[in-house]
């Protein structure tokens, strides 16, 4: 295999798929990035068996092939190479040669055939919303998921689709966050719980354009996000989410309406003295 990339394209692609590479695993192959150029496009894939990310990379295919390369090492090499074209060459023994200007790196890879590809998903039920909307609702709710795994359900967020309304809910036992948005189209009712880790990584890699859409596919066990040249596949958290409506009361003793900006400014000043 022989591929040529610009540094910016390669660095961007590696940064995206690194989000799905596990830091600790008993399966060494999962610590790698799969580089697949067996077709007419170059695909990079990271997969920790719970979250998988695949992105198409702009580059020149001189000779087709595929290889799995240690993700952390490859990422560090790419990041520190000069800002010029980078050539990746592999041989029949899965040895990789990375060259850029006067720099050369020889590293041992693994067979791409041993890598765990993303699960095949039947894409029949889809939801469309803008990248900006998805990124916004994640950022406005993700802070109130539980950090530990004592209650698995609390580590995820409820996606509740009903007609044209899309409701996202998160809670950690002390706080509840609810965000509702109107969708462009109407959809049949569906409730799933998406892992918080998946949503955190998506919020980091999605550009957030108001003019570009995200397509979401939901099955019984997986959720798929497609935007630009990237596909994110995640397992869902199994089980029934908490009955949020029963937790919220409309019978308040006190209810205050206040200017949001003034409130945020006051909190910002007051927290200067919080230790």
C-alpha beads as a LAMMPS data file, in Angstrom:
LAMMPS data file: protein, C-alpha beads

275 atoms
274 bonds

1 atom types
1 bond types

-500.0 500.0 xlo xhi
-500.0 500.0 ylo yhi
-500.0 500.0 zlo zhi

Masses

1 110.0

Atoms # bond

1 1 1 0.000 0.000 0.000
2 1 1 1.143 3.541 -0.729
3 1 1 -0.835 6.642 0.225
4 1 1 -0.099 10.362 0.161
5 1 1 -1.825 12.905 2.421
6 1 1 -1.499 16.537 3.331
7 1 1 -0.584 16.911 6.998
8 1 1 -3.767 18.848 7.815
9 1 1 -6.071 16.186 6.330
10 1 1 -4.182 13.336 7.980
11 1 1 -3.979 15.065 11.349
12 1 1 -7.707 15.860 11.310
13 1 1 -8.697 12.275 10.440
14 1 1 -6.442 10.750 13.098
15 1 1 -7.827 13.149 15.695
16 1 1 -11.392 12.101 14.869
17 1 1 -10.930 8.308 15.046
18 1 1 -8.686 8.543 18.132
19 1 1 -11.861 9.338 20.096
20 1 1 -12.892 5.690 19.714
21 1 1 -9.519 4.111 20.576
22 1 1 -9.534 2.614 24.104
23 1 1 -6.797 3.598 26.548
24 1 1 -6.811 0.160 28.162
25 1 1 -7.901 -3.077 26.554
26 1 1 -7.040 -6.766 26.562
27 1 1 -7.366 -6.808 22.753
28 1 1 -4.204 -5.214 21.369
29 1 1 -5.697 -4.789 17.905
30 1 1 -8.208 -2.273 19.327
31 1 1 -5.317 0.024 20.275
32 1 1 -4.805 0.533 16.540
33 1 1 -6.307 2.680 13.821
34 1 1 -7.430 0.755 10.758
35 1 1 -6.313 2.381 7.507
36 1 1 -8.327 0.868 4.671
37 1 1 -7.555 1.872 1.090
38 1 1 -8.810 -1.287 -0.630
39 1 1 -11.461 0.681 -2.545
40 1 1 -11.320 4.065 -4.274
41 1 1 -11.424 5.972 -0.974
42 1 1 -9.336 5.987 2.188
43 1 1 -11.119 5.126 5.424
44 1 1 -9.755 5.444 8.958
45 1 1 -11.521 3.488 11.720
46 1 1 -11.269 3.367 15.505
47 1 1 -13.365 0.932 17.535
48 1 1 -13.486 0.040 21.235
49 1 1 -16.474 -2.333 20.720
50 1 1 -18.840 0.134 22.425
51 1 1 -18.084 3.187 20.283
52 1 1 -16.828 3.066 16.714
53 1 1 -15.835 5.967 14.455
54 1 1 -15.096 5.814 10.741
55 1 1 -14.049 8.782 8.628
56 1 1 -13.142 9.189 4.966
57 1 1 -9.803 10.932 4.430
58 1 1 -8.773 12.997 1.444
59 1 1 -5.569 11.589 -0.023
60 1 1 -3.967 9.989 -3.064
61 1 1 -4.031 6.210 -3.443
62 1 1 -0.933 5.131 -5.356
63 1 1 -1.207 1.500 -4.303
64 1 1 -4.214 -0.066 -2.563
65 1 1 -4.124 -1.997 0.693
66 1 1 -4.949 -1.855 4.394
67 1 1 -3.127 -1.983 7.719
68 1 1 -3.743 -1.472 11.437
69 1 1 -1.255 0.907 13.087
70 1 1 -0.771 1.697 16.784
71 1 1 -3.038 4.712 17.243
72 1 1 -1.138 6.597 19.938
73 1 1 2.238 6.280 18.206
74 1 1 0.831 7.126 14.779
75 1 1 -0.955 10.169 16.192
76 1 1 2.226 11.487 17.828
77 1 1 4.275 10.955 14.669
78 1 1 1.765 12.760 12.453
79 1 1 1.425 15.645 14.886
80 1 1 5.185 16.289 14.952
81 1 1 5.926 15.912 11.237
82 1 1 6.623 19.006 9.103
83 1 1 3.684 20.775 7.477
84 1 1 4.028 19.085 4.096
85 1 1 2.826 16.011 2.199
86 1 1 3.089 12.749 4.158
87 1 1 3.592 9.394 2.436
88 1 1 2.553 6.119 4.083
89 1 1 3.972 2.928 2.561
90 1 1 3.438 -0.639 3.795
91 1 1 4.906 -3.992 2.772
92 1 1 3.618 -7.570 2.823
93 1 1 4.843 -8.031 6.423
94 1 1 2.688 -5.118 7.684
95 1 1 5.674 -2.855 8.240
96 1 1 4.817 0.812 7.724
97 1 1 7.147 3.543 6.465
98 1 1 6.033 7.126 7.127
99 1 1 8.017 9.807 5.292
100 1 1 7.752 13.598 5.184
101 1 1 10.566 15.787 3.857
102 1 1 13.701 14.518 5.672
103 1 1 11.794 12.562 8.338
104 1 1 11.345 8.791 8.147
105 1 1 9.623 6.478 10.609
106 1 1 9.588 2.671 10.356
107 1 1 6.951 1.108 12.596
108 1 1 5.455 -2.366 12.817
109 1 1 1.765 -2.644 12.013
110 1 1 -0.794 -5.418 12.226
111 1 1 -2.944 -7.136 9.645
112 1 1 -6.041 -5.086 8.836
113 1 1 -8.017 -8.334 8.533
114 1 1 -7.762 -8.812 12.327
115 1 1 -9.414 -5.452 13.083
116 1 1 -13.002 -5.311 14.328
117 1 1 -15.048 -3.434 11.764
118 1 1 -18.051 -1.329 12.724
119 1 1 -21.261 -3.362 13.055
120 1 1 -23.539 -3.420 10.020
121 1 1 -26.625 -1.360 10.811
122 1 1 -29.943 -1.496 8.956
123 1 1 -30.551 2.168 8.180
124 1 1 -34.306 2.313 7.790
125 1 1 -35.386 4.765 10.508
126 1 1 -33.611 8.113 10.210
127 1 1 -33.860 11.499 11.928
128 1 1 -32.355 14.687 10.549
129 1 1 -31.323 17.827 12.425
130 1 1 -28.640 20.447 12.025
131 1 1 -25.110 19.945 13.370
132 1 1 -25.550 23.122 15.418
133 1 1 -28.722 21.824 17.099
134 1 1 -27.164 18.481 18.028
135 1 1 -23.988 20.041 19.396
136 1 1 -25.981 22.621 21.353
137 1 1 -28.363 20.142 23.012
138 1 1 -25.459 17.870 23.980
139 1 1 -23.488 20.721 25.549
140 1 1 -26.562 21.960 27.422
141 1 1 -27.353 18.589 29.025
142 1 1 -24.169 16.496 29.217
143 1 1 -22.950 18.112 32.449
144 1 1 -25.674 16.425 34.502
145 1 1 -24.951 12.785 33.656
146 1 1 -23.431 10.584 36.355
147 1 1 -19.655 10.115 36.224
148 1 1 -19.449 6.646 37.809
149 1 1 -21.080 3.406 36.705
150 1 1 -23.026 2.714 39.908
151 1 1 -26.206 3.283 37.915
152 1 1 -25.547 2.641 34.223
153 1 1 -28.729 4.426 33.164
154 1 1 -27.505 7.699 34.695
155 1 1 -24.342 7.638 32.577
156 1 1 -26.420 8.135 29.435
157 1 1 -28.953 10.563 28.021
158 1 1 -32.529 9.849 27.020
159 1 1 -33.361 10.613 23.376
160 1 1 -37.160 10.913 23.248
161 1 1 -38.562 11.478 19.747
162 1 1 -42.294 12.041 19.381
163 1 1 -43.663 13.589 16.215
164 1 1 -41.803 16.859 15.607
165 1 1 -40.514 17.111 19.196
166 1 1 -37.057 15.879 20.175
167 1 1 -36.467 15.804 23.941
168 1 1 -33.070 15.099 25.517
169 1 1 -32.886 14.287 29.234
170 1 1 -29.969 13.654 31.591
171 1 1 -29.778 13.239 35.366
172 1 1 -27.232 12.238 38.008
173 1 1 -29.421 11.878 41.108
174 1 1 -29.052 15.533 42.102
175 1 1 -29.833 17.409 38.875
176 1 1 -32.100 16.927 35.891
177 1 1 -31.483 18.610 32.535
178 1 1 -34.185 18.669 29.874
179 1 1 -33.844 20.234 26.435
180 1 1 -36.550 20.227 23.770
181 1 1 -36.187 21.148 20.104
182 1 1 -38.519 21.109 17.123
183 1 1 -37.541 18.878 14.233
184 1 1 -38.093 19.716 10.573
185 1 1 -40.171 16.575 10.018
186 1 1 -42.487 14.351 12.043
187 1 1 -41.293 10.940 13.263
188 1 1 -42.860 7.939 14.960
189 1 1 -42.324 7.764 18.767
190 1 1 -38.957 6.349 19.861
191 1 1 -37.063 6.355 23.166
192 1 1 -33.426 5.254 23.537
193 1 1 -30.638 5.883 26.043
194 1 1 -27.338 6.969 24.465
195 1 1 -24.054 6.619 26.427
196 1 1 -22.716 9.937 27.677
197 1 1 -19.232 9.070 26.420
198 1 1 -20.542 8.795 22.865
199 1 1 -22.225 12.190 23.046
200 1 1 -19.173 13.842 24.599
201 1 1 -16.956 12.618 21.764
202 1 1 -19.475 13.660 19.113
203 1 1 -19.644 17.173 20.547
204 1 1 -15.854 17.404 20.178
205 1 1 -15.597 16.281 16.551
206 1 1 -18.797 17.625 14.995
207 1 1 -18.173 20.991 13.292
208 1 1 -21.454 22.463 14.535
209 1 1 -22.538 24.134 11.293
210 1 1 -26.086 25.503 11.234
211 1 1 -26.283 24.821 7.483
212 1 1 -25.134 21.176 7.531
213 1 1 -27.246 18.295 8.829
214 1 1 -26.632 15.231 10.965
215 1 1 -28.488 12.055 10.052
216 1 1 -29.291 9.754 12.985
217 1 1 -30.292 6.104 12.579
218 1 1 -31.675 4.165 15.548
219 1 1 -32.017 0.394 15.907
220 1 1 -32.825 -1.758 18.935
221 1 1 -29.182 -1.969 20.010
222 1 1 -27.267 0.795 18.207
223 1 1 -27.404 4.445 17.228
224 1 1 -25.578 5.860 14.201
225 1 1 -24.613 9.496 13.600
226 1 1 -23.551 10.524 10.085
227 1 1 -22.144 13.966 9.317
228 1 1 -19.791 15.186 6.600
229 1 1 -17.392 12.260 5.929
230 1 1 -17.690 10.718 9.397
231 1 1 -19.824 7.897 10.798
232 1 1 -20.164 7.257 14.541
233 1 1 -21.726 3.992 15.746
234 1 1 -22.501 3.388 19.404
235 1 1 -24.203 0.725 21.460
236 1 1 -27.286 1.897 23.345
237 1 1 -27.773 1.481 27.091
238 1 1 -30.384 -1.206 27.610
239 1 1 -33.323 -0.737 29.960
240 1 1 -36.129 1.704 30.670
241 1 1 -35.186 5.272 31.558
242 1 1 -36.443 7.004 34.689
243 1 1 -39.988 8.410 34.676
244 1 1 -38.994 12.057 34.494
245 1 1 -42.557 13.422 34.505
246 1 1 -43.159 11.920 37.953
247 1 1 -39.996 13.565 39.316
248 1 1 -40.977 17.071 38.267
249 1 1 -43.625 19.004 40.123
250 1 1 -45.585 21.957 38.765
251 1 1 -46.726 22.928 42.260
252 1 1 -43.909 25.335 43.149
253 1 1 -43.851 27.422 46.325
254 1 1 -41.700 30.048 44.617
255 1 1 -41.190 30.842 40.962
256 1 1 -38.921 33.658 39.755
257 1 1 -38.417 35.081 36.254
258 1 1 -35.006 36.711 35.813
259 1 1 -32.809 37.955 32.983
260 1 1 -30.463 35.113 32.024
261 1 1 -27.423 37.292 31.311
262 1 1 -27.753 39.142 34.635
263 1 1 -28.077 35.854 36.509
264 1 1 -24.982 34.379 34.822
265 1 1 -22.954 37.516 35.520
266 1 1 -23.959 37.465 39.196
267 1 1 -23.047 33.785 39.534
268 1 1 -19.721 34.418 37.803
269 1 1 -18.815 37.192 40.261
270 1 1 -20.026 35.298 43.341
271 1 1 -18.056 32.134 42.507
272 1 1 -14.805 34.107 42.757
273 1 1 -15.006 33.563 46.523
274 1 1 -16.061 29.901 46.409
275 1 1 -13.329 27.536 47.602

Bonds

1 1 1 2
2 1 2 3
3 1 3 4
4 1 4 5
5 1 5 6
6 1 6 7
7 1 7 8
8 1 8 9
9 1 9 10
10 1 10 11
11 1 11 12
12 1 12 13
13 1 13 14
14 1 14 15
15 1 15 16
16 1 16 17
17 1 17 18
18 1 18 19
19 1 19 20
20 1 20 21
21 1 21 22
22 1 22 23
23 1 23 24
24 1 24 25
25 1 25 26
26 1 26 27
27 1 27 28
28 1 28 29
29 1 29 30
30 1 30 31
31 1 31 32
32 1 32 33
33 1 33 34
34 1 34 35
35 1 35 36
36 1 36 37
37 1 37 38
38 1 38 39
39 1 39 40
40 1 40 41
41 1 41 42
42 1 42 43
43 1 43 44
44 1 44 45
45 1 45 46
46 1 46 47
47 1 47 48
48 1 48 49
49 1 49 50
50 1 50 51
51 1 51 52
52 1 52 53
53 1 53 54
54 1 54 55
55 1 55 56
56 1 56 57
57 1 57 58
58 1 58 59
59 1 59 60
60 1 60 61
61 1 61 62
62 1 62 63
63 1 63 64
64 1 64 65
65 1 65 66
66 1 66 67
67 1 67 68
68 1 68 69
69 1 69 70
70 1 70 71
71 1 71 72
72 1 72 73
73 1 73 74
74 1 74 75
75 1 75 76
76 1 76 77
77 1 77 78
78 1 78 79
79 1 79 80
80 1 80 81
81 1 81 82
82 1 82 83
83 1 83 84
84 1 84 85
85 1 85 86
86 1 86 87
87 1 87 88
88 1 88 89
89 1 89 90
90 1 90 91
91 1 91 92
92 1 92 93
93 1 93 94
94 1 94 95
95 1 95 96
96 1 96 97
97 1 97 98
98 1 98 99
99 1 99 100
100 1 100 101
101 1 101 102
102 1 102 103
103 1 103 104
104 1 104 105
105 1 105 106
106 1 106 107
107 1 107 108
108 1 108 109
109 1 109 110
110 1 110 111
111 1 111 112
112 1 112 113
113 1 113 114
114 1 114 115
115 1 115 116
116 1 116 117
117 1 117 118
118 1 118 119
119 1 119 120
120 1 120 121
121 1 121 122
122 1 122 123
123 1 123 124
124 1 124 125
125 1 125 126
126 1 126 127
127 1 127 128
128 1 128 129
129 1 129 130
130 1 130 131
131 1 131 132
132 1 132 133
133 1 133 134
134 1 134 135
135 1 135 136
136 1 136 137
137 1 137 138
138 1 138 139
139 1 139 140
140 1 140 141
141 1 141 142
142 1 142 143
143 1 143 144
144 1 144 145
145 1 145 146
146 1 146 147
147 1 147 148
148 1 148 149
149 1 149 150
150 1 150 151
151 1 151 152
152 1 152 153
153 1 153 154
154 1 154 155
155 1 155 156
156 1 156 157
157 1 157 158
158 1 158 159
159 1 159 160
160 1 160 161
161 1 161 162
162 1 162 163
163 1 163 164
164 1 164 165
165 1 165 166
166 1 166 167
167 1 167 168
168 1 168 169
169 1 169 170
170 1 170 171
171 1 171 172
172 1 172 173
173 1 173 174
174 1 174 175
175 1 175 176
176 1 176 177
177 1 177 178
178 1 178 179
179 1 179 180
180 1 180 181
181 1 181 182
182 1 182 183
183 1 183 184
184 1 184 185
185 1 185 186
186 1 186 187
187 1 187 188
188 1 188 189
189 1 189 190
190 1 190 191
191 1 191 192
192 1 192 193
193 1 193 194
194 1 194 195
195 1 195 196
196 1 196 197
197 1 197 198
198 1 198 199
199 1 199 200
200 1 200 201
201 1 201 202
202 1 202 203
203 1 203 204
204 1 204 205
205 1 205 206
206 1 206 207
207 1 207 208
208 1 208 209
209 1 209 210
210 1 210 211
211 1 211 212
212 1 212 213
213 1 213 214
214 1 214 215
215 1 215 216
216 1 216 217
217 1 217 218
218 1 218 219
219 1 219 220
220 1 220 221
221 1 221 222
222 1 222 223
223 1 223 224
224 1 224 225
225 1 225 226
226 1 226 227
227 1 227 228
228 1 228 229
229 1 229 230
230 1 230 231
231 1 231 232
232 1 232 233
233 1 233 234
234 1 234 235
235 1 235 236
236 1 236 237
237 1 237 238
238 1 238 239
239 1 239 240
240 1 240 241
241 1 241 242
242 1 242 243
243 1 243 244
244 1 244 245
245 1 245 246
246 1 246 247
247 1 247 248
248 1 248 249
249 1 249 250
250 1 250 251
251 1 251 252
252 1 252 253
253 1 253 254
254 1 254 255
255 1 255 256
256 1 256 257
257 1 257 258
258 1 258 259
259 1 259 260
260 1 260 261
261 1 261 262
262 1 262 263
263 1 263 264
264 1 264 265
265 1 265 266
266 1 266 267
267 1 267 268
268 1 268 269
269 1 269 270
270 1 270 271
271 1 271 272
272 1 272 273
273 1 273 274
274 1 274 275
